[in-house]
Amino acid sequence: MVKQIQRALAGAGLGVAVDGIFGVLTEEAVREFQRTHGLKADGIVGSATLAVLIPFRFKKSKRRITDIVIHCTASKVSNDLTVEDIRRMHKKQGWSDIGYHYVVTLDGKVHNGRDVDIIGAHVSGFNSYSIGIVYVGGLDEHGKPKDTRNDLQKAALLSLLVDLRKHYPKAKISGHRDFSPDLNGNGVVEESEYIKWCPCFDAMTEYRNI
């Protein structure tokens, strides 16, 4: 992690050796970075500094990533969920944090969820080597499965996946339902079986050329 911080500092134009040692020179480089970005110049790489220095969206996971999995929140199209809403729901289930690594909200913005270095909680049996992305929606106003992505969300998802492909060129892009192929097609959606529909579109086909 220190090397990753040092690389980011060097990329910001601050002369620091990438040696993995958080010494005096690295600390001073951190202070200078903090000063120029309006942060508290204490030389400590806390969450606020890290978010500016190494944005999660462009951060490559230290884990070996074999799969990028697309999800929907299984919420009605009119339900404008935020990252914090999802985080609260997941914590109520006893999880330590939000289960997804990225969230695409109704306004087409990509938000960071769980740190990509930390194993997610989004596809049973495949969390260790995957990145989880969720878009807000997936149900129509009657609570039936539907691809509710608006144009902004579609554009944001595509842009995010293009960025992630640069980090994980061999990772397979697919939908949650591709890990549960026994889709019964009866149109009855229950929480326990929603993985048969999620994310309500054919992600493997749509993103096959990325």
VENSULFEN-V12096 format. One record per residue. RES is the residue in three letters. PHI is phi in whole degrees, -180 to 180 (999 if undefined). D_FIRST is the distance of its C-alpha to the first C-alpha in Angstrom with 1 decimal. Layout:
res;phi;d_first
RES;PHI;D_FIRST
RES;PHI;D_FIRST
This chain:
res;phi;d_first
MET;999;0.0
VAL;-63;3.8
LYS;-63;5.4
GLN;-65;5.0
ILE;-64;6.3
GLN;-65;8.6
ARG;-63;9.9
ALA;-66;10.7
LEU;-65;12.4
ALA;-64;14.2
GLY;-67;15.3
ALA;-87;16.7
GLY;91;18.8
LEU;-101;17.4
GLY;-70;17.7
VAL;-142;14.7
ALA;-75;13.9
VAL;-94;10.8
ASP;-120;10.9
GLY;79;7.8
ILE;-110;10.1
PHE;-87;10.0
GLY;-97;13.8
VAL;-62;16.7
LEU;-66;16.3
THR;-67;12.8
GLU;-62;14.1
GLU;-66;17.2
ALA;-65;15.6
VAL;-64;14.0
ARG;-61;17.5
GLU;-65;19.1
PHE;-61;17.1
GLN;-62;18.0
ARG;-62;21.6
THR;-75;22.1
HIS;-115;20.9
GLY;70;22.9
LEU;-103;20.3
LYS;-65;20.7
ALA;-84;19.9
ASP;-109;18.5
GLY;75;15.4
ILE;-104;13.4
VAL;-88;10.7
GLY;-85;12.5
SER;-63;13.2
ALA;-67;15.8
THR;-67;13.8
LEU;-63;10.8
ALA;-64;13.7
VAL;-85;15.2
LEU;-70;12.4
ILE;-132;10.8
PRO;-57;13.8
PHE;-57;13.4
ARG;-60;16.4
PHE;-106;14.9
LYS;-90;11.4
LYS;-85;11.5
SER;-67;10.8
LYS;-77;9.2
ARG;-79;12.6
ARG;-78;15.7
ILE;-105;17.7
THR;-110;21.5
ASP;-140;22.9
ILE;-117;22.8
VAL;-113;25.3
ILE;-96;27.4
HIS;-129;28.9
CYS;-122;31.3
THR;-81;31.5
ALA;58;35.1
SER;-121;36.4
LYS;-65;39.5
VAL;-59;39.3
SER;-87;40.4
ASN;-90;37.7
ASP;-84;35.1
LEU;-72;32.2
THR;-107;29.0
VAL;-59;25.5
GLU;-67;26.3
ASP;-60;29.5
ILE;-67;27.7
ARG;-61;25.1
ARG;-63;28.1
MET;-63;29.9
HIS;-69;27.1
LYS;-67;26.6
LYS;-65;30.3
GLN;-83;30.0
GLY;95;27.8
TRP;-80;24.5
SER;-75;21.4
ASP;-162;20.8
ILE;-58;22.1
GLY;-80;22.1
TYR;-95;21.5
HIS;-90;18.4
TYR;-139;20.7
VAL;-128;24.2
VAL;-107;26.9
THR;-86;29.5
LEU;-63;33.1
ASP;-84;32.7
GLY;81;30.6
LYS;-95;27.3
VAL;-98;24.0
HIS;-116;22.0
ASN;-77;18.6
GLY;-111;19.0
ARG;-72;16.6
ASP;-58;12.9
VAL;-64;12.9
ASP;-77;10.2
ILE;-101;13.0
ILE;-58;16.3
GLY;-80;19.0
ALA;-138;22.6
HIS;-144;24.8
VAL;-147;26.4
SER;-56;27.5
GLY;89;26.8
PHE;-130;24.3
ASN;-66;21.5
SER;-60;19.0
TYR;-120;19.0
SER;-132;19.9
ILE;-111;19.1
GLY;-105;21.7
ILE;-121;23.5
VAL;-130;26.5
TYR;-107;29.3
VAL;-76;31.5
GLY;132;34.9
GLY;115;36.5
LEU;-130;39.8
ASP;-80;42.9
GLU;-67;45.0
HIS;-98;46.7
GLY;82;43.6
LYS;-98;44.0
PRO;-59;41.1
LYS;-161;40.9
ASP;-74;38.5
THR;-98;38.4
ARG;-59;35.8
ASN;-87;37.1
ASP;-61;36.8
LEU;-66;33.9
GLN;-67;31.9
LYS;-62;32.9
ALA;-65;31.7
ALA;-67;28.4
LEU;-62;27.7
LEU;-61;28.7
SER;-62;26.5
LEU;-62;23.4
LEU;-66;24.2
VAL;-63;24.7
ASP;-63;21.2
LEU;-67;19.7
ARG;-60;21.9
LYS;-65;20.2
HIS;-82;16.9
TYR;-126;18.8
PRO;-64;22.1
LYS;-104;23.5
ALA;-71;22.8
LYS;-87;26.1
ILE;-97;26.9
SER;-153;29.3
GLY;-98;30.6
HIS;-56;30.4
ARG;-64;34.0
ASP;-70;33.4
PHE;-95;32.0
SER;-138;35.3
PRO;-75;38.1
ASP;-88;41.0
LEU;-64;41.7
ASN;-95;45.1
GLY;68;46.1
ASN;-87;48.1
GLY;77;46.6
VAL;-97;46.1
VAL;-108;42.5
GLU;-123;41.3
GLU;-55;37.8
SER;-69;37.8
GLU;-112;38.8
TYR;-66;37.0
ILE;-64;34.5
LYS;-73;37.6
TRP;-113;37.6
CYS;-57;34.1
PRO;-101;33.3
CYS;74;37.0
PHE;-157;36.8
ASP;-86;36.3
ALA;-65;32.7
MET;-61;32.8
THR;-75;35.8
GLU;-62;34.9
TYR;-111;31.6
ARG;-66;32.7
ASN;-97;32.7
ILE;-78;29.1
